[in-house]
C-alpha cells in the first residue's frame, strides 16, 4: 500500500504546484497512491489582499465531499 499523508492543494497559498482537489486526487491515483492526506494550511487569510486569501470552509467542505474509503479509485 502506498501512502502520502502530507500534501497541499491550491487552497494553500504556498502550494508548490497549486492544483484543484480533483486534479490532486487524479495525480495521486495515477502515481499509484492508495491513501492520501490533504494538509492545507489554516493560515488562509493573507496580508496580500483577496487574491491571496483562501476560504477554509470551502476547502474543508470540498475535501469532505470527495473522501472515499482507501483503495476506492475513481479513475
C-alpha positions as CSV (number, residue, x, y, z in Angstrom):
1,X,0.0,0.0,0.0
2,X,1.4,3.4,-1.0
3,X,0.5,6.4,1.3
4,X,1.3,10.1,1.3
5,X,-0.2,12.0,4.3
6,X,1.2,15.4,3.6
7,X,0.2,17.3,0.5
8,X,-1.3,20.7,-0.4
9,X,-3.8,21.9,-2.9
10,X,-4.5,25.3,-4.4
11,X,-6.2,26.2,-1.1
12,X,-2.7,26.6,0.5
13,X,-1.2,29.8,-0.7
14,X,2.3,28.4,-0.7
15,X,1.5,25.2,-2.6
16,X,4.4,24.5,-4.9
17,X,2.1,23.2,-7.6
18,X,-1.4,24.5,-6.8
19,X,-3.9,22.0,-8.0
20,X,-7.6,21.6,-7.5
21,X,-8.6,18.8,-5.2
22,X,-9.9,16.8,-8.2
23,X,-6.6,17.3,-10.0
24,X,-4.6,16.3,-6.9
25,X,-6.7,13.1,-6.5
26,X,-6.3,12.2,-10.1
27,X,-2.5,12.8,-10.0
28,X,-2.2,10.7,-6.8
29,X,-4.2,7.8,-8.4
30,X,-2.0,8.0,-11.5
31,X,1.0,7.8,-9.2
32,X,-0.4,4.6,-7.6
33,X,-1.1,6.1,-4.1
34,X,-3.8,4.2,-2.1
35,X,-4.2,6.7,0.7
36,X,-3.6,10.5,0.7
37,X,-3.9,13.2,3.3
38,X,-4.7,16.8,2.3
39,X,-2.9,19.1,4.7
40,X,-3.8,22.5,3.5
41,X,-2.8,25.4,5.8
42,X,-5.1,27.1,8.2
43,X,-3.5,30.5,7.5
44,X,-6.0,31.2,4.8
45,X,-6.1,34.9,5.3
46,X,-3.0,36.6,4.0
47,X,-1.9,40.1,4.0
48,X,-1.6,40.3,0.2
49,X,-5.3,41.0,-0.2
50,X,-8.2,39.0,-1.7
51,X,-6.0,37.4,-4.4
52,X,-4.0,35.6,-1.7
53,X,-6.9,34.8,0.7
54,X,-8.4,31.3,0.8
55,X,-11.7,30.0,2.0
56,X,-11.2,27.5,4.8
57,X,-14.8,26.4,4.9
58,X,-14.8,25.7,1.1
59,X,-11.6,23.7,1.4
60,X,-13.0,21.5,4.3
61,X,-16.3,21.0,2.5
62,X,-14.7,20.0,-0.8
63,X,-12.3,17.6,0.8
64,X,-15.1,16.0,2.9
65,X,-17.3,15.6,-0.2
66,X,-14.6,13.9,-2.2
67,X,-13.5,11.5,0.5
68,X,-13.9,7.8,0.0
69,X,-12.6,4.5,1.5
70,X,-8.9,3.6,0.9
71,X,-8.4,1.7,-2.3
72,X,-11.6,3.0,-4.0
73,X,-10.2,4.7,-7.1
74,X,-12.3,7.0,-9.1
75,X,-10.4,7.0,-12.3
